[in-house]
């Protein structure tokens, strides 16, 4: 993990890296998972996952800079997944974190934006180990969408227990699922971007549209190995 400090007033207002503050090493031994969330004390939490154990590290970023000593949350569960299709996302309410990894499948945690601590690990799905992929919360935080085992799934997490996954389409990809500013979900597909128009509703009312956003040939990011006739 490295960081650089940028001053937006440099370079005539275009911004530039501050001299001597480029590529500063903070820590090492992480997976691909990295995201950030607003904290409760005028801070940002930078969240990462280690690649040798089920451990999360939350680095506090304040107006004065980055605190190099992280808040650490350890879970005594098997984990050994360095660099393959790892994603971590924050629920819109900032109270939960979902994690997608190849060896551990889909897991979810409570997150405290005041302390930076993870707790209450919940296993959502482990059926597709080896084919993990993107993951996203719906706008309300009541639904969780993820790619696993060659399918796109929807799970209702509002009950907190007795979770039931629903396969909503055959889909193989390690690409991320993103919640747009229009409160719809987007993910790469053969011909462009697949869109879920009402992600808070249970399937099929969630209205999955694979033809919503067509893109010119060879401009999407869907894996070539899954493209027909390649």
Backbone bond lengths (Angstrom), bond angles and torsions (degrees), N, CA, C in turn:
res aa  C-N    CA-C-N  psi(-1)  N-CA   C-N-CA  omega(-1)  CA-C   N-CA-C  phi
1 X - - - 1.450 - - 1.522 108.98 -
2 X 1.321 115.21 120.52 1.457 122.06 176.87 1.526 109.45 -120.92
3 X 1.321 116.31 159.35 1.462 119.50 170.49 1.519 109.84 -145.87
4 X 1.310 114.57 157.00 1.461 121.94 174.84 1.522 108.32 -129.36
5 X 1.326 116.71 150.26 1.459 121.69 179.42 1.523 109.80 -101.96
6 X 1.327 115.57 128.64 1.458 121.96 -178.92 1.528 109.56 -113.59
7 X 1.307 116.39 134.13 1.466 122.42 174.40 1.523 107.76 -108.13
8 X 1.321 117.04 114.78 1.465 120.07 -175.18 1.530 112.04 -72.64
9 X 1.309 118.30 -9.78 1.468 120.42 179.13 1.524 112.65 -86.97
10 X 1.339 117.28 -12.29 1.468 120.29 179.64 1.527 110.96 -76.09
11 X 1.323 115.27 168.81 1.467 122.03 174.91 1.529 111.37 55.54
12 X 1.329 115.84 46.78 1.460 120.47 176.65 1.516 114.16 64.21
13 X 1.317 117.23 28.44 1.457 120.39 179.70 1.518 114.31 90.92
14 X 1.345 116.81 -1.47 1.460 120.50 178.23 1.526 112.11 -85.93
15 X 1.330 115.43 -15.45 1.448 119.81 -179.95 1.516 113.43 90.06
16 X 1.331 117.14 150.86 1.463 121.93 178.10 1.521 108.63 -163.86
17 X 1.337 115.81 161.67 1.452 121.11 177.00 1.524 109.45 -72.43
18 X 1.321 115.62 134.37 1.458 120.95 179.41 1.533 109.34 -68.34
19 X 1.318 116.33 134.29 1.459 121.26 -179.38 1.523 110.83 -56.52
20 X 1.343 115.62 130.53 1.457 121.03 179.42 1.522 114.30 80.23
21 X 1.336 117.27 2.21 1.474 121.34 -178.49 1.527 110.98 -121.37
22 X 1.325 116.30 42.19 1.459 121.66 -177.76 1.525 110.66 -117.70
23 X 1.346 116.28 133.80 1.456 120.99 175.28 1.511 113.67 59.62
24 X 1.321 116.79 48.58 1.468 121.02 -178.80 1.530 109.33 -84.00
25 X 1.324 117.29 122.51 1.452 121.91 -179.28 1.527 110.33 -74.55
26 X 1.344 115.90 130.43 1.458 121.45 178.92 1.522 111.09 -107.28
27 X 1.342 116.99 -49.08 1.461 121.49 -174.77 1.526 107.96 -164.54
28 X 1.335 117.32 173.93 1.462 121.15 -179.03 1.521 109.48 -145.42
29 X 1.360 115.61 173.22 1.448 121.26 177.31 1.511 113.55 86.70
30 X 1.343 116.96 41.69 1.460 121.10 -176.11 1.530 112.00 -113.57
31 X 1.331 115.89 161.45 1.459 122.39 170.07 1.531 108.02 -86.09
32 X 1.344 115.84 -171.40 1.468 120.69 175.42 1.521 111.79 -69.80
33 X 1.325 117.72 -20.05 1.455 120.68 -173.21 1.523 111.83 -63.85
34 X 1.332 115.14 123.45 1.458 120.32 174.23 1.522 108.47 -159.79
35 X 1.316 115.98 131.60 1.459 120.36 175.78 1.517 107.96 -153.58
36 X 1.314 116.58 173.04 1.461 121.28 -178.79 1.517 109.43 -135.89
37 X 1.329 115.96 150.27 1.456 121.29 -178.99 1.528 108.93 -146.25
38 X 1.318 115.65 147.30 1.466 121.28 178.36 1.523 110.08 -68.65
39 X 1.323 116.69 131.88 1.453 122.02 176.57 1.521 111.56 -90.15
40 X 1.333 116.17 -173.84 1.463 121.60 -176.61 1.519 113.51 -96.72
41 X 1.324 117.57 -5.14 1.468 120.45 -172.53 1.529 111.42 -126.71
42 X 1.335 115.45 51.76 1.471 121.09 -179.84 1.531 110.80 55.79
43 X 1.304 116.32 38.48 1.459 120.51 -178.59 1.524 110.33 -134.37
44 X 1.322 115.25 169.38 1.457 124.33 171.31 1.518 107.48 -118.14
45 X 1.339 116.42 138.12 1.462 120.70 172.18 1.525 108.83 -99.10
46 X 1.327 116.91 123.11 1.459 122.79 173.37 1.521 107.06 -96.72
47 X 1.339 117.39 116.82 1.459 122.38 -171.51 1.521 111.19 -107.75
48 X 1.325 116.54 133.07 1.455 122.60 177.44 1.525 109.96 -139.20
49 X 1.343 115.17 162.48 1.463 122.28 179.25 1.517 108.32 -122.65
50 X 1.329 116.76 135.47 1.467 120.10 179.10 1.529 110.36 -75.49
51 X 1.336 116.43 161.31 1.465 119.78 -175.50 1.518 114.03 -101.43
52 X 1.325 118.11 8.11 1.461 119.98 -178.80 1.521 113.56 -124.17
53 X 1.332 117.67 -10.18 1.464 121.02 177.57 1.521 108.13 -155.07
54 X 1.323 116.45 166.12 1.460 119.85 179.34 1.525 108.90 -81.46
55 X 1.334 114.32 73.97 1.461 122.50 -176.07 1.522 110.28 -127.18
56 X 1.318 115.94 131.34 1.460 121.79 175.03 1.526 108.94 -106.04
57 X 1.331 115.30 143.10 1.459 120.89 174.45 1.532 108.44 -122.53
58 X 1.327 115.46 129.97 1.467 121.82 179.48 1.521 108.76 -115.58
59 X 1.338 115.93 113.81 1.456 121.56 179.43 1.532 108.84 -96.58
60 X 1.324 115.81 129.93 1.466 120.45 -179.79 1.526 110.15 -86.57
61 X 1.328 115.90 127.63 1.461 121.48 175.17 1.520 108.03 -111.02
62 X 1.333 116.48 119.23 1.458 124.13 -179.66 1.527 109.63 -111.99
63 X 1.338 117.80 168.45 1.474 118.81 175.07 1.525 112.92 -54.66
64 X 1.330 116.73 -26.49 1.463 120.74 -179.98 1.521 113.20 -82.36
65 X 1.348 117.30 -11.17 1.458 120.17 179.15 1.514 112.66 134.94
66 X 1.340 115.77 -169.32 1.457 122.74 -177.09 1.520 110.48 -94.02
67 X 1.338 115.88 130.04 1.456 121.21 175.60 1.529 107.82 -81.17
68 X 1.336 119.55 116.01 1.472 121.73 -175.59 1.521 113.86 -73.16
69 X 1.337 118.62 -8.41 1.462 121.36 179.64 1.526 108.03 -99.60
70 X 1.343 117.48 109.47 1.463 120.22 -173.84 1.525 112.96 -82.26
71 X 1.323 114.93 161.86 1.461 122.21 166.25 1.526 106.11 -86.67
72 X 1.325 118.14 125.57 1.458 122.61 -172.65 1.526 110.98 -110.86
73 X 1.339 115.92 134.10 1.462 122.39 176.33 1.524 108.17 -123.73
74 X 1.339 116.73 117.19 1.467 121.94 -176.80 1.528 109.79 -111.32
75 X 1.353 115.35 137.11 1.463 121.78 176.01 1.524 107.95 -123.58
76 X 1.304 116.27 128.21 1.469 121.77 -174.28 1.527 110.25 -82.90
77 X 1.331 115.51 66.80 1.457 122.41 177.53 1.524 108.71 -130.62
78 X 1.338 118.54 151.49 1.465 121.11 -178.37 1.528 111.36 -58.74
79 X 1.339 115.45 136.12 1.458 119.87 176.85 1.518 109.31 -159.88
80 X 1.329 115.75 126.74 1.460 120.74 175.52 1.517 107.31 -157.48
81 X 1.319 115.80 82.27 1.460 120.40 -171.54 1.520 109.61 -146.63
82 X 1.319 115.52 88.99 1.445 119.48 -171.55 1.499 117.62 -71.78
83 X 1.344 118.92 -50.57 1.444 118.02 -164.53 1.531 114.97 -142.87
84 X 1.317 118.96 18.13 1.465 119.75 -172.67 1.521 112.61 -108.94
85 X 1.310 117.41 110.49 1.463 123.25 169.46 1.521 113.02 46.05
86 X 1.302 117.31 57.87 1.458 121.37 179.63 1.519 110.60 -103.61
87 X 1.328 116.38 132.32 1.460 120.87 177.82 1.518 110.12 -135.15
88 X 1.326 115.32 150.73 1.450 121.97 176.17 1.528 107.40 -141.89
89 X 1.335 116.20 129.06 1.466 119.71 -177.60 1.523 110.05 -132.86
90 X 1.327 115.17 153.52 1.458 123.31 179.78 1.521 108.94 -104.12
91 X 1.324 116.57 137.81 1.462 120.49 174.22 1.532 109.45 -67.06
92 X 1.330 118.24 149.88 1.472 120.84 -179.89 1.529 113.59 -53.33
93 X 1.328 117.76 -32.02 1.466 120.99 179.47 1.532 112.28 -81.81
94 X 1.332 117.68 -2.35 1.464 124.89 177.19 1.526 113.05 68.46
95 X 1.309 118.32 12.25 1.466 120.90 -175.86 1.519 114.09 -99.75
96 X 1.329 117.78 -8.91 1.464 121.33 -179.19 1.527 110.30 -137.99
97 X 1.324 113.93 151.89 1.463 122.07 176.27 1.525 107.75 -127.81
98 X 1.322 116.98 132.74 1.458 122.00 175.22 1.522 109.29 -110.75
99 X 1.334 115.54 142.56 1.459 121.76 -176.06 1.518 109.61 -128.33
100 X 1.332 116.03 136.22 1.459 122.10 177.91 1.516 108.75 -124.51
101 X 1.346 116.77 118.47 1.456 121.33 177.23 1.520 109.45 -136.41
102 X 1.319 115.89 161.42 1.457 120.58 -177.65 1.525 111.30 -68.46
103 X 1.331 118.28 -45.75 1.466 120.04 -174.07 1.522 113.39 -85.11
104 X 1.319 117.67 -27.99 1.466 120.26 -175.30 1.516 113.12 -104.94
105 X 1.314 118.18 -2.41 1.451 120.84 179.57 1.514 112.26 68.97
106 X 1.341 116.07 -141.76 1.459 122.18 -176.61 1.525 109.06 -106.54
107 X 1.316 116.30 122.90 1.459 121.37 177.36 1.521 109.71 -128.76
108 X 1.328 115.88 158.46 1.463 121.18 -179.27 1.523 109.18 -136.81
109 X 1.338 116.17 147.42 1.461 121.81 -175.63 1.530 109.39 -137.82
110 X 1.321 115.62 152.17 1.455 119.66 166.48 1.520 107.75 -78.01
111 X 1.340 116.57 146.43 1.468 120.25 179.34 1.514 109.36 -131.27
112 X 1.322 116.19 134.22 1.461 122.99 179.74 1.519 109.10 -101.34
113 X 1.327 117.50 109.79 1.467 121.14 -177.78 1.522 112.52 -73.45
114 X 1.341 117.26 -8.59 1.456 120.20 175.63 1.509 112.48 -86.15
115 X 1.349 116.00 -40.66 1.471 120.31 -175.68 1.521 114.22 -104.59
116 X 1.347 117.70 -19.67 1.457 120.76 -175.89 1.508 113.89 82.08
117 X 1.334 117.70 11.29 1.459 121.30 -176.98 1.527 112.71 -93.11
118 X 1.339 115.57 143.53 1.460 123.65 172.15 1.532 107.78 -96.57
119 X 1.341 116.57 149.15 1.460 120.21 177.40 1.523 109.28 -156.52
120 X 1.352 115.60 173.57 1.462 122.30 172.19 1.526 112.58 53.59
121 X 1.327 116.67 59.47 1.466 120.72 177.59 1.530 110.43 -61.91
122 X 1.325 115.54 134.94 1.461 121.28 178.96 1.523 108.70 -132.89
123 X 1.328 116.82 122.75 1.459 121.32 178.20 1.523 108.93 -81.38
124 X 1.328 115.93 121.16 1.465 121.53 -178.94 1.519 111.14 -90.93
125 X 1.346 117.08 -44.00 1.463 120.58 -175.79 1.519 109.53 -164.50
126 X 1.322 116.97 134.46 1.466 121.03 175.94 1.521 111.77 -127.20
127 X 1.327 117.75 10.96 1.465 120.91 -171.90 1.515 113.61 -70.13
128 X 1.319 118.39 -21.79 1.459 119.41 -173.12 1.499 114.48 -111.37
129 X 1.307 118.26 34.18 1.451 119.47 -179.07 1.522 110.54 -56.68
130 X 1.320 115.93 128.31 1.450 122.10 -176.50 1.513 112.13 106.41
131 X 1.335 117.55 -16.13 1.464 120.71 178.99 1.529 109.06 -135.44
132 X 1.319 116.38 50.11 1.461 120.33 178.81 1.513 111.25 -76.13
133 X 1.320 116.69 163.34 1.453 118.95 -179.38 1.507 113.03 -162.67
134 X 1.354 115.81 -148.78 1.445 122.44 -173.20 1.517 113.66 -66.94
135 X 1.337 114.72 163.38 1.458 121.03 -176.55 1.520 108.70 -155.45
136 X 1.352 117.14 145.47 1.463 120.47 -179.86 1.514 110.65 -160.21
137 X 1.336 115.98 147.84 1.450 122.42 171.28 1.529 109.72 -88.61
138 X 1.328 116.02 152.20 1.460 120.31 170.56 1.531 108.55 -75.60
139 X 1.339 119.23 166.48 1.470 120.97 -177.31 1.528 114.00 -55.19
140 X 1.334 118.30 -37.22 1.467 121.00 179.76 1.515 112.76 -78.71
141 X 1.341 116.68 -16.84 1.448 121.41 -174.86 1.507 113.75 81.86
142 X 1.330 118.05 6.11 1.467 121.79 -178.46 1.520 113.82 -89.03
143 X 1.321 117.08 -16.41 1.457 121.57 179.27 1.523 109.00 -121.51
144 X 1.340 114.54 144.70 1.456 121.08 175.41 1.518 108.16 -122.82
145 X 1.330 116.66 129.02 1.463 122.74 178.35 1.529 108.15 -111.86
146 X 1.342 116.64 141.44 1.451 119.36 178.84 1.528 110.72 -158.10
147 X 1.342 114.87 157.71 1.464 122.95 174.68 1.517 107.85 -100.03
148 X 1.327 116.48 127.53 1.454 120.24 178.24 1.518 108.92 -162.09
149 X 1.346 115.67 138.31 1.461 120.40 173.47 1.536 112.21 56.22
150 X 1.337 115.56 41.72 1.472 122.67 176.61 1.530 114.05 67.59
151 X 1.321 117.51 21.45 1.459 120.58 177.18 1.521 110.71 -137.47
152 X 1.324 114.73 155.37 1.457 122.18 168.90 1.521 106.63 -98.50
153 X 1.337 116.77 124.72 1.462 121.78 -175.37 1.528 111.12 -114.54
154 X 1.335 113.86 153.62 1.457 121.94 168.42 1.526 107.79 -121.88
155 X 1.338 117.63 132.96 1.454 122.18 176.73 1.524 109.48 -127.97
156 X 1.325 116.25 132.52 1.460 121.29 175.39 1.526 107.85 -84.01
157 X 1.330 117.55 114.26 1.464 121.25 -177.25 1.529 111.72 -106.40
158 X 1.325 117.37 8.82 1.463 120.78 -175.69 1.525 112.02 -68.18
159 X 1.334 117.70 -28.39 1.458 120.64 -178.08 1.520 112.37 -75.99
160 X 1.339 116.16 -25.71 1.453 120.42 -179.57 1.520 114.13 84.58
161 X 1.333 118.37 -12.22 1.456 121.76 179.40 1.522 108.91 -154.10
162 X 1.320 115.92 171.14 1.472 121.83 179.37 1.530 110.89 51.47
163 X 1.317 115.61 50.35 1.453 120.80 -176.86 1.528 110.60 -73.84
164 X 1.326 115.29 140.65 1.456 121.40 178.58 1.518 109.03 -125.95
165 X 1.331 115.56 123.26 1.463 118.96 179.24 1.518 109.64 -87.88
166 X 1.332 115.64 146.57 1.458 122.24 178.06 1.522 109.03 -124.21
167 X 1.343 119.01 114.90 1.472 119.49 175.18 1.525 109.34 -70.72
168 X 1.324 116.56 125.84 1.464 118.65 -176.89 1.526 113.11 -109.85
169 X 1.346 117.43 -13.55 1.466 119.20 169.31 1.521 109.21 -172.63
170 X 1.336 116.00 153.67 1.446 121.53 173.59 1.522 108.39 -72.27
171 X 1.337 116.38 125.04 1.460 119.49 -171.80 1.513 108.65 -160.15
172 X 1.335 117.07 122.67 1.459 120.39 176.03 1.513 109.38 -117.95
173 X 1.317 116.10 116.64 1.454 119.69 177.47 1.508 109.87 -167.98
174 X 1.323 116.62 146.43 1.461 121.28 172.52 1.527 110.38 -99.70
175 X 1.336 116.86 13.64 1.460 119.57 -179.00 1.520 111.69 -82.08
176 X 1.311 114.93 153.31 1.451 121.33 -177.16 1.525 111.84 -73.58
177 X 1.317 115.29 152.58 1.463 123.51 171.09 1.519 106.50 -102.38
178 X 1.333 117.91 131.91 1.456 120.18 -174.57 1.518 111.30 -123.92
179 X 1.328 115.55 138.79 1.457 122.26 174.06 1.517 108.72 -86.78
180 X 1.334 116.85 119.73 1.449 121.35 -177.92 1.521 112.69 -83.93
181 X 1.326 117.89 167.10 1.474 121.54 177.72 1.520 112.72 -64.84
182 X 1.337 116.99 -15.12 1.465 121.28 176.34 1.523 111.92 -88.05
183 X 1.368 116.91 8.24 1.470 123.57 178.61 1.525 112.54 67.19
184 X 1.331 117.00 24.18 1.454 122.39 173.83 1.533 108.69 -113.17
185 X 1.331 116.12 155.21 1.452 120.65 179.79 1.523 110.77 -97.23
186 X 1.338 116.34 143.07 1.464 122.15 -179.09 1.522 109.60 -130.31
187 X 1.349 116.24 142.08 1.450 121.07 173.81 1.524 109.47 -152.96
188 X 1.352 117.51 149.99 1.456 121.08 -177.99 1.517 111.61 -62.15
189 X 1.343 114.82 145.20 1.459 121.59 178.66 1.518 108.00 -142.34
190 X 1.347 118.02 177.71 1.463 121.45 -176.22 1.518 112.32 -50.10
191 X 1.335 116.16 -47.31 1.466 120.51 -169.62 1.516 113.49 -106.19
192 X 1.318 118.29 6.05 1.457 119.64 -179.58 1.506 111.62 155.06
193 X 1.332 116.50 -122.74 1.454 121.76 -179.98 1.521 110.34 -117.00
194 X 1.313 115.36 121.73 1.453 120.84 172.55 1.524 107.65 -76.85
195 X 1.333 117.61 142.41 1.465 120.95 -177.36 1.524 110.67 -127.27
196 X 1.321 116.58 137.08 1.465 122.49 172.78 1.522 106.40 -107.75
197 X 1.316 115.79 109.86 1.464 120.92 -167.74 1.526 114.49 -76.87
198 X 1.332 117.48 -29.77 1.468 120.78 -178.11 1.529 108.87 -133.94
199 X 1.331 118.01 68.08 1.466 121.08 -170.18 1.522 115.22 -65.05
200 X 1.334 118.99 -15.64 1.466 120.44 177.80 1.522 112.79 -78.58
201 X 1.336 117.26 -13.26 1.454 121.18 -178.12 1.523 110.90 -93.56
202 X 1.323 116.30 149.30 1.458 121.21 179.43 1.524 110.73 -69.94
203 X 1.341 115.54 146.53 1.456 120.87 177.48 1.536 110.06 -60.62
204 X 1.346 120.01 137.31 1.467 128.16 7.29 1.528 114.78 -91.66
205 X 1.353 118.06 1.96 1.463 120.40 -177.56 1.526 112.52 -65.73
206 X 1.329 117.06 -15.71 1.472 119.32 178.36 1.525 112.12 -64.09
207 X 1.326 117.40 -17.44 1.469 123.32 171.74 1.529 112.38 64.02
208 X 1.321 115.31 70.43 1.456 121.79 177.76 1.529 109.37 -80.75
209 X 1.332 116.34 126.22 1.469 121.93 -176.76 1.528 109.76 -125.24
210 X 1.350 118.85 102.36 1.466 120.82 -179.17 1.518 113.84 -74.90
211 X 1.316 117.93 -9.04 1.470 121.20 -178.35 1.522 112.10 -112.31
212 X 1.320 117.62 19.63 1.461 120.96 -172.97 1.519 112.83 -69.18
213 X 1.326 118.07 -40.22 1.455 121.49 -174.58 1.524 110.00 -133.02
214 X 1.317 117.13 86.59 1.455 121.33 -179.79 1.526 109.88 -76.37
215 X 1.331 115.33 142.40 1.458 121.71 179.12 1.521 109.30 -124.27
216 X 1.341 117.69 153.84 1.464 120.16 176.75 1.525 111.12 -58.06
217 X 1.310 116.84 151.36 1.452 123.04 -178.27 1.524 111.02 -53.70
218 X 1.330 115.48 136.97 1.470 124.01 175.92 1.531 113.87 71.74
219 X 1.334 117.51 15.99 1.458 118.90 176.22 1.523 112.26 -109.22
220 X 1.354 118.11 -5.12 1.459 118.73 177.05 1.517 109.48 -91.29
221 X 1.340 116.93 173.56 1.468 121.33 -174.58 1.510 112.59 -112.40
222 X 1.302 117.92 19.40 1.462 120.29 178.36 1.531 109.10 -67.64
223 X 1.331 119.54 136.59 1.467 120.81 -175.66 1.527 113.00 -57.01
224 X 1.312 116.00 132.56 1.464 121.19 -177.32 1.521 112.01 -61.59
225 X 1.344 117.06 -29.84 1.462 120.08 -178.07 1.534 111.17 -63.43
226 X 1.311 117.18 -23.12 1.450 120.35 -178.18 1.520 113.31 -99.26
227 X 1.324 116.35 -0.94 1.455 120.12 -179.79 1.533 109.98 -75.92
228 X 1.313 119.13 140.58 1.470 120.70 178.26 1.531 111.00 -70.03
229 X 1.328 115.72 144.99 1.459 122.67 173.29 1.544 112.73 63.17
230 X 1.325 117.86 28.89 1.462 119.93 177.69 1.532 108.56 -104.66
